[in-house]
Amino acid sequence: RQKKYSYKREEIYRVICSTKSHPTAEWVYLQLKPKIPDLSMGTVYRNLAAFKAEGKVASVGVVAGQERFDGNVLPHTHFVCDRCSAM
């Protein structure tokens, strides 16, 4: 079933797909908050969960206690630095 259009959902997806940094939900929130002042962390988390369920984004694991996401869902590997936790 197609979801109703949502500007916030579209922007969350756009931000995830615009970076190769494997962002956290908090990073997405901080990128969009200046542009969308009424954005909540709950909205970011709900949409990321929906994108994962739809196969539009991938969870690449939890690093330093925060789940990381990737807008590139094509098969590829991820590495995490043992020293600084960079991906």
Secondary structure as GFF3:
##gff-version 3
##sequence-region A 1 87
A	DSSP	alpha_helix	7	17	.	.	.	ID=ss1
A	DSSP	alpha_helix	25	32	.	.	.	ID=ss2
A	DSSP	alpha_helix	41	54	.	.	.	ID=ss3
A	DSSP	beta_strand	58	63	.	.	.	ID=ss4
A	DSSP	beta_strand	66	70	.	.	.	ID=ss5
###
